[in-house]
Amino acid sequence: MDLCQVGLSCGPLTGRPRVPLAWVCERAVVPYGDSMTVAWFGHRPARVPAWVVDAGWAVAVAIAVTIAIRAATEPSARPRDLLAYALGWTIGALLLARRRWPLAVLVASIATLLAYYLLDYPSISAAVPLAVALYTAGAAGHLRWALLIAGLFVAGAIAFLVFVSQEPVLSVLGVLVDEATLWLAILLFGDAVHSRRVLARQQRLLEAERARSEGLLRNMLPTSIAERLKQRQEVIADASPKVTVLFADIVDFTPHAERSPPEATVALLNELFSQFDDVTETRGLEKIKTIGDAYMVAGGLPEPMPDHAAAVAELALEMLELAARRSLPDGGPVRLRIGIDSGPVVAGVIGRRRLSYDLWGDTVNTASRMQTTGVPGCIQVTERTRQLLGERYLFRERGVIHVKGKGKMTTYFLSGRTGGPNPMPDLTKPY
């Protein structure tokens, strides 16, 4: 049977210690001990407080016992009086504590019923006053103790009727077997409900753990790559022909970090890089990694992006603006050197214990060189990126510079958007 058919919660947890009210198959579901499961009405979840439910059961049992005592016909029994009804009402009142002390309530209910029988009042079915207490004990997971208590009660009743009252054994067994069978059915029903609740709770925990694991995986890897890993694809390697790569580095950060408290250094990086993360996600770009105080981003992968160069250029300009609003732990300004290049790359996942999504290729190396040979507070781009960005942005030609591993290259400084503010300082001398 599907869990939703019995009203059990199969949704995810929220992370809090107690499971909140949740929608499951258009039904409001809560864990045992908080309140009853209530059918939806008008598509609004209704939650009945536990004490209201228990009070309702107490009144219902008290009324049922009163009717049973009133309807009992046994001429030889002691006449009904206020004490007889009071004993029945006591059994009902005990149900107010059934959630906190289910076994104690069962024992007290049986003891009260025994007192009723020993006072020789008209006989009533024991299942009427004890049904809710038996069900509660089973639903709370105390099946063995409840069976032991019920078994002792039945054995004691048999011994009393056979040896004290001298009633025929077969007659006694016939009556008590019927009662015991009904008791057992109620207990097993309660235990079945308990098992369903345990199963639902385990399902929620499993789904919560799965969601947590997937969340961690998606924090480490792009969503599409994480989905491919979930499908057990052993080797993930993609060739992306149109990608723009950005490297950003905080100028002279290491000397400042050596003079500052570790907490202040980490706090600055965390706050600044968290802002970079937000802007990167907003632009639809992919953060690749951070290396010390360096930040690496790519556009155009793992999913192709029509205007990846412009998205990265916008990110670079925003990064300069964000950095300008901050200060180093010793009070100095935060200045970035940013390098960008566009072209083909190879992307893939490496590692087994600590997975890493990384990029390789000439484009990656060139973007890194653009950063290392750049100017503080400036965005240095290659000819390829300059061509992709076209006339939408302002550039200043830096000229020909020597790039390690590449030789002589003509590079440009991205100084702003066409018709917009120019965040880059005026370059009046060659670099």
N, C-alpha and C positions, 0 to 999 in steps of 0.2 A: 504493500500500500504506500502511496506517495505521502510524504510527510505533510504536505499541504492539505491532504484530505482529512487529517486528524487535527489540524490547527496548530501544528508545531512549527516553531520558527526555524527557517532554513536560510536566513539572510546573514550578511556579514556583521561582524562586531564593529563597534565604533572605537574600540580601544580603551574605554573606561572599564573599571573593575566590575561594575554591574551592567547587565545587558539591558538596554533601554527598550521601550515599546517600539515595535517594528511592524511594518506592513509585510505580510506574507500571504500571497494569493488572496488579496482583498480582505484580509482578516487581521485583526489586531492580536498580537501574540506577546505574552510576557512570561518569564520564567516562573516556576512554581515557588510559592512563598511571597510573591509580590502582589498579585491580584489574579482574578479569574480571567480566562480567555473570553472575550466578548465579541459576538458577531458584529460585523460592521453594519452601520445604519446611516443611510444617506451619504455613504463614502466618507464618513468621519469616524476615526478610531475612538471607541468609548472605553474608559478604564474605570472599573468598579473597585473601590478600595477594599483591601483584604478584610478589614474589620466588618464592613458591610456584608460581604459574602458570608463570613463566619457567623455573624448575627442572624442572617437569613437561615442558615442551616440549623442554628440553635433553636430558632423559633419553629422551623418546620419539624424538627425531631420532637420537640416538646409537644406540638400539636398532634403529631402522629402517635406518640406514646399515650397521650391523653385519650385519643379516640380508641386506641387498642385496649386500654384499661376499661374504658366505659363500655366497649362492645364485648368484653370477655364474659363468658357464661360458665361459671363453675360454682354450683350451689354450695359445695362443702368448703369453699375458700373463705378466707376472712373478708368481711364486708369492705368495700372500698371506702377510704376516708382521705382526709387531706394529706396524710403522710404518704399514701400510695402515689397520689399525683405529684407530690413534692419530689419523690424519688425519680419519677420520670422526667420532671422538669430539670432536676439536677444533671441528669445525663445530657439533656440538651444544652444546659449552661456550660458544661465542661468543654463543649465544642468550640467555645470562644478562644480556647488556648491550644487548639489542635495543631496549629502550624508550628508553634514554638516547642511543644512537648507532645508529639504524636503518640509515643508509646505510653507516657504517663497518663494521657487522656484515655487511651484504650484500657489501661489497667484500672483507672478510677471508674470508668463507665461499667466495666465488668463487675467490679466490687459493688457498685451501687445497684446493679441489676441482681446480683446475688443477694443483697440485703432485701430487695423486693421479694424474691422467691422465698427466702428464709422466713419472712414475716407472713408467709402463706396467703399472699394476695392472689387474685385470679391470674392464671397463667397467661402470658402473652408471648408472642414470638420474639426470641432474642435478636433476630435479624433487624427488627424494626428500630430499636434504640441504638444498636451497635453498628449499623451499616456504615454511617459516615466515619466513625472512629476507625473501623476496620479499613475502609478505603484510604483514609488519610495515612495510616501506618504503612500500607502497601505503597502508596504513591510517594511517600517520603523515603522509600528505600529500605524499610525495616521489615521486609517480608519474613525473614527467619525468626526474629523476635516476636513478631505478631503471630506467626504460626505456633510458636512455643506457648505464648500466653493463651491463645485460643484453645490449644490442645490441653493445657492444664485445666482450663475452665470446663471443657467437655468431659475430661476424665473425672474431675471432681464432681460434676453433676451426675455422671453415671454411678460413681461410688455412693453418693448420697441417696439417690433414688433406689438403688438396688439393695444396699445394706442397711440403710436407715429407714427409708419409707417402705421397704419390702415390696416394691413394685416388680412386676414380671420383667425379666431381662429383655426379652424380645420386644416388648412394648416400649421399654425405655430406649433401646437401641434404635427402634424404628423412628421415634420422634427425634432423637438427638442426631441421627445420621442425616435426616432431612435438614436440620438446622446447621449441622457442620458443613454439609455440602454447599448450602447457601453462603455461609461464612467464607468458605474456601474460594468460591466464585468471586465474592466481593474483594477478597484479598488479592487474588490473581489479577483481577481487573485493575486494581490500584497499582500492582507491580508492573503490569503492562504499560500503564500510563507513565510510571517512573522510568521504565526502559526507553520509552519513546522520548521522554524529556532528555534522558542522558544521551541518546543517539542524536537528538537535535542539537544539544549543547556541544557535543563532539564535532558535529558537522559545522557549526558556527565557528568553533575554534580552528578547525581545519581550513575553512574558507578564509578566516582572518589571517592565519599563518601563510596561506597561499598568496593572499593579497599583499601581505607584508613582503614576502619574498619577491613577488613580481614588482612591487614598488621599488625595492632595493635594486633589482636588476635594471629597471627603467631609469633609475638615477645614475647607473653606471654606463648604460648603453642606450643608443637611440631606440625608440619604440619598435620600429620595424626590425631592427637587428635582434632585439630581445625576443620578439615573436618568432623569428627564425631559430634562435637558440632553443626556445621552448619546444620546437619541433625536432630537436636533437640533430640539427645539421652540424656535423662535426667541424668542418672547415668553412669559415665565412670570409670570403675575399671578393671584393668588387673593384672593377676598374671604372672610375668616373671620369669622363673626358672633359667635363665643364664644371670646374670647381674654383672657388676663390678662397684662399687661406690667409688668415690674419694672425700675426704674433704681436703681442703687446707686453712691454716690460717696464717696470717702475725704475726710473733712473736713480742710480746710487742708493738703492734700497738696502743693500747688504751693510754698508758702513752705518747707516742710521739704525738698522736692526741690532747691530752689535752694541750700540749706545743706549738702547731702549729696553724696558722690561719685556720679557717674552709675551706676557698677556696683552700688552698694548700693541705689539707687533702683529700677533695673530688676530686680534680684534680688528685692526685696520684692514688686513688682507681679507678677512671674512666679510666685513661690511662692504668693502669696495667690490670684491669679486661677486658677492651676492647680487649687487646692483647690476654688474655686468651680466650675470646669469639671467636676470629678469629681462634686460634689454635683448639679449641674445634669443631668448625664447619668444619674445614679442616679434622679433624680426623673422622668425621661422628658420633661424640658423642653428648650427649644431656646435655646442661646446665640446671640444675634443679632450682637453686636459689643462691642468695648471702644473707648472714646473717651478717651484719656489715662488718668486714674485712675477713669473711670466704667465700669460694667459693666451691660449690657443683656440681659435674658432675657425669653422669652415662653413661655407655656403654652397649649396648644390649637391649635398649628399646627406644621408643615404638616398633621399629622394631628389630627383632633379628639380632645379629651381630656375625658372626662365631668366630672372634678373639677379643672379647670385652676386655679381660684382657690386651692384648698387646697394643691395641689402647689407653687404659687408662694409661698404663705404659709409653708409648711414650709421652702422654700429660704431665704426671707428670715430666718427665725429662726436657721437654721444658719449663714447668712453672718455674722450678728452674733456668734455664738459663735466662729466661726473667726477673725474680726477681733480679738476680745477677747484672743486668745492671742498676738497679734503686737505688735511695736513698730516704730515708724518708725526710719529710720536714725539719727536724732539722739536716740533713746531715748523719744520721746513715744508715747502710745497711738495705736493705729489705731482710729478711730471712723468708722462708716459712717452716711450719711444714705440711707435707702431709701424709695422711693415706688412705689406700686402702684395700677393702675387696671384695670378690666375692661370689655370691650365689643367692638365690631366693629373690625377693622383690614383694611387691604389689604396683602398681602405679595407680593413679587416679587423677581426677580433683575435687577440693573442692572449696566452696565459690559460691556466686551468683553475687555479685557486682564486686569483685576483684578476678577473677579466678586464681587458682594456681594449677599447676601440681606438685604433690609431690610423695615421695616414703616412704614406711613403711616396717618394718621388721627387723629381726636380722642382716641382712647384712648391712643395713643402720646404725644401732646402733654400730655395730662393726667397720665399717669404720670411724665413728666419733670418737670412742675410740682410734683407731690407730693414729688419728691426735692429739688428746689431750695428749696422752701418748708418743708422738713422740719426736724427737730431732730436734732442729732448723737446717735447711738446709738439712734435710734427708727425705726420703720417706719410711715410715714403712708399711709393708704389712703383711697379715696373711698367714698362712700355705696354705689355699685354693688358694689364689692368686699366691703364690709361685709355687704351683704345676701346675697351668694353664700356667704360663709363661715359665716354663721349663728351658732349658739350653741356651735360647736365650739372657738372661740377667744375669748380675752379682749380686750376693747377699752376704750379710754378716749376719750371724745369730746373732741376738741380744740375743737370749736365752729366758728363761721363765720370763715373767713379769706378774704382777697382773693387770687385767683389770676389771674396775668397771662393775658389772652386768654380767660378764663372768667368773671371777675367773682367774686361771692361764692359760696363753696362750704362745705358742712359736711364736715369730714374727721375721721378717727379715727386713733388710734394702736393698732396691733396689738401687744399686750403679751405674749402667750404663748398656750399651749394651755390649754383648760379642764381643770382638775385637774392641770396640769403646772407646772414652774417658770416664773417670770416674769423673762425676761432683760432687760426694758426698765427703765430707771431710773424711780423714782417721780416723776411729774409733779405737783408741788405748786403750780405757778403757770401761768397761761395763756400761750399762745404765739400 
